[in-house]
Amino acid sequence: MHKILWDQTKDGEDVFIYELQNQNHLKANIMNYGANLLSLSYYTKEKIWRNITLGYDNLTQYFENAPCFGAIVAPNANRIENASFILNQKNYTLEANDGINNLHSGSCGLQKRIWEVSNVTDSSITLTYHKHDMDMGFPGNLFIKVTYTLQKEDAFIIDYEAISDTDTIFNPTFHGYFNLSGDDSGTVLDHMLQLNASHYTYANSASIPTGEIVTVQHTPMDFTKGKTLGQDINKDYPPLIWGHGYDHNYIIDQSKETLSHQYSLDSLAVYHAASLRETKTPLELRVYTDLPGIQIYTGNYLDPSDVGRNNHSYQPQDGVALEAQFFPNTPNISSFPTSVIKAGEKTYHRTVYQFN
């Protein structure tokens, strides 16, 4: 493990980069600002380190970071309709930072805060944050712990732990953008994606789920057998038109066929959700999680003004986010799996990105 002082925040807080490496093909740079992943690199058969996640060169760019490159989004990922929800008969109002809706907990989420580093080894790091009651509009003094681990089997594991002193919402996600050809190689529309998801949550033109569960069968949303991201992305289909591409929550088929004994814990069943494959090398990424949904976002709103590493200007669809999470707008739809955690009860989630 290497620890480097990178820069300082606007408030003069030190920001450190921690470089982790496993015993095989993975290397990761993570900072204490936002618990953000700065880069994830894979050691190729050509004996070079290929960075496969999008990101910036300068800390100041992460102060804005509109695409949420590499972010841990918490306490609530994705959208909440009308920036409000009711919990235990009480209405909570959030920041409306996406039209009239709340997106990723607001414009000053935990991805823009300094986290404490509680433990670090050559191949893992644990970061913690204490969110105060009503910070960002969410109830509860919430303690969050995030552990990144690089296993020797080339698995990048993210473990979440949280406990609150009152009932609250906890729906975290990792918002990294993958490009298995390299972060500056251009479009990911040639990447093959296969999802163990036969249904998705139908959403309106503002990307707010209505509560309706829709089959992917016979629609451009179907990735059950695998296809390139670009095959159907421009089809004349309302959800794709509204999202300018894929930006949708898929319901993971949690079954004995998709259950992962390798990554499950005693109290946590983890399932194979997705496989992403770069067709030239080919390098394959498999996603495993206990969370019920996975948001597939093809970077439709990336903009050339987002200048990444090595002065590369990102274009729409230069990366794809595979965000394991509870369903969008879950606090307002009682039929969705709940993201409520009870006071005093610890909750755990795990998401694994495993490379072959």
C-alpha angles and dihedrals in degrees: 000000000000122000118199130181102232107176143301135270122242087267093055097256116150117246117204131193117217116200114205128185135183128213094264132029110331134092127171136188115206129176133206090232103094092340082267125174106230097186142350115201132191123207105229131208086255085065096244131121109245115196107219102181128074120243150130136274097219132057092222089065089060090058086074104019096159093181090053093233109199094347131156100221114207157202087007128010124204127005136336115195117245088358092270143092139179121237122175090351092304124114118226121197121207135187113284098223098149105054105290091338136082118245125194093344094300141296094301101046127156090274085075098051135084112255127203117247105222100172137007135177134168091279107022143046133190121204128184138196132188110211113198124228112282093006104152087003096290119126125238141045095267125196112201127190123188123186123190116197131182107206121202089243086070093258121147103205126193116194120189126197127178141170130180134192091225135029109282147151120275117176110146128178141177110240101197121145115222129207108170091193090060134288094265098040099097131234126026093200089106091058116109115233126192120183130194088216124110094177139038135195109260112230134192127239090282090056092251114141114236095205093258117130112211131192117239091213114123092004134102087250092073115113097150093113095034130253139169117284088238099051097090104005094110096045118132093253121132099229090052093045092050092047095041084233133339114346101139141127115241122200109233115232099235105196141133087266093058097036112119113214089182096063103026119106128214092266099025128068112206123198137199104251107168147000122207120189132189106217100210102056094011108234117168129205120197122195122209126180146155091220116104100232142040122204112214109204119176095197092257094164098047109129135201087243085070095087110189135187119328089018092289114159110219119228129198111287094018089127141017126221118212101194116185108202148120114290119284114265090015094149089063100044114067094193092063121088106274124250092193116123119200123237113273095006118117117226128199135197132177133197122182129196106194123186129210 
